[in-house]
Amino acid sequence: MAVTSEATATQTAVIGTEHVLHTSTLPRTFVLLVDTTLMVGGVTPDIAVLRVKAKVLTAGAEVLAYEQSFVGLQGGKLKVSIPVPSLFSVSFTLTQTQGTGRAFPWVVVSV
């Protein structure tokens, strides 16, 4: 089974803003990978939240399929979402809720 890069970039976070990294309407299974190397700890540690949202029905709304929060300095720098199958629509977001806005390199792959 081939792995395909659907989209890739670097998102510099604005604190409190949910940044949409990528949206797709292709029927595939997707995985989000985010590099959290620049996150730091301290008195006010960086906090980042990754989300994947997908539609269950073609006319429905996207609903949360995956969410994970990361706080402070990260031991494992690369974060990988669960695989999310989608027939209709899927979107990937990053929100930094605290700290100093960091640059997060990311890629969405399909399998």
C-alpha distance (Angstrom), angle and dihedral (degrees) to the residues before:
residue distance angle dihedral
M1 . . .
A2 3.82 . .
V3 3.78 122.9 .
T4 3.82 113.5 -141.7
S5 3.79 129.0 -165.6
E6 3.80 106.1 -127.6
A7 3.82 97.7 179.6
T8 3.78 138.3 -15.1
A9 3.81 135.8 -177.0
T10 3.79 143.6 124.0
Q11 3.80 119.1 -93.4
T12 3.79 118.2 -157.1
A13 3.78 104.1 -153.6
V14 3.79 125.1 -128.1
I15 3.81 106.5 -153.9
G16 3.81 111.4 -103.8
T17 3.82 95.7 10.2
E18 3.79 120.8 118.6
H19 3.80 102.9 -139.3
V20 3.80 116.0 -156.1
L21 3.79 104.3 -139.0
H22 3.81 98.4 -177.5
T23 3.79 141.2 -13.8
S24 3.80 125.6 -163.2
T25 3.80 136.1 -178.0
L26 3.79 94.2 -170.2
P27 3.83 117.2 117.5
R28 3.80 101.0 -115.6
T29 3.79 144.0 111.2
F30 3.80 112.1 -98.5
V31 3.80 137.3 -162.4
L32 3.83 126.5 -167.9
L33 3.82 119.2 -145.8
V34 3.82 119.8 -169.9
D35 3.81 128.8 -177.5
T36 3.83 109.2 -137.9
T37 3.81 95.9 178.4
L38 3.82 94.7 123.7
M39 3.82 96.1 54.6
V40 3.81 115.1 114.3
G41 3.79 137.9 -165.6
G42 3.78 129.2 -146.0
V43 3.79 133.4 108.3
T44 3.81 91.6 -30.8
P45 3.80 104.1 26.7
D46 3.77 122.5 -162.8
I47 3.80 113.7 -100.7
A48 3.80 120.7 -163.2
V49 3.81 127.7 -177.4
L50 3.81 123.0 -160.1
R51 3.80 120.2 -162.2
V52 3.79 136.9 -177.8
K53 3.80 118.0 -164.4
A54 3.82 126.2 -172.5
K55 3.80 140.5 179.1
V56 3.80 118.9 -118.3
L57 3.83 94.7 -167.7
T58 3.78 127.4 31.0
A59 3.83 92.5 -118.1
G60 3.80 94.7 38.2
A61 3.78 131.7 98.7
E62 3.78 124.2 -101.2
V63 3.80 112.0 -96.1
L64 3.79 130.3 -164.8
A65 3.81 112.4 -85.4
Y66 3.82 99.5 166.3
E67 3.80 136.4 10.6
Q68 3.78 130.2 172.1
S69 3.81 131.4 170.3
F70 3.80 125.0 -152.1
V71 3.82 123.6 -162.5
G72 3.80 129.1 -161.7
L73 3.77 128.9 -31.6
Q74 3.80 109.6 3.4
G75 3.80 121.2 -137.6
G76 3.79 92.9 -166.6
K77 3.77 101.6 46.4
L78 3.83 100.1 -168.8
K79 3.80 115.0 70.2
V80 3.80 118.1 -160.2
S81 3.81 124.1 -167.9
I82 3.76 123.6 -141.5
P83 3.83 113.4 -93.1
V84 3.82 108.7 -89.3
P85 3.81 117.9 -160.8
S86 3.78 114.7 -151.3
L87 3.79 132.0 -177.9
F88 3.80 98.7 178.5
S89 3.79 116.6 16.9
V90 3.78 139.4 -14.2
S91 3.80 132.3 179.1
F92 3.79 133.9 -170.1
T93 3.80 123.6 -150.7
L94 3.78 140.2 -177.1
T95 3.80 124.9 -160.1
Q96 3.79 124.9 -178.3
T97 3.80 106.3 -159.3
Q98 3.81 100.9 178.5
G99 3.79 142.3 17.4
T100 3.78 128.8 31.4
G101 3.81 117.0 -29.4
R102 3.80 107.0 -97.5
A103 3.79 134.3 -163.5
F104 3.81 111.9 -111.3
P105 3.82 117.5 -167.2
W106 3.81 109.1 -152.3
V107 3.79 144.0 173.7
V108 3.80 133.4 -166.8
V109 3.79 113.5 -150.1
S110 3.78 131.2 -173.3
V111 3.78 127.9 -150.4
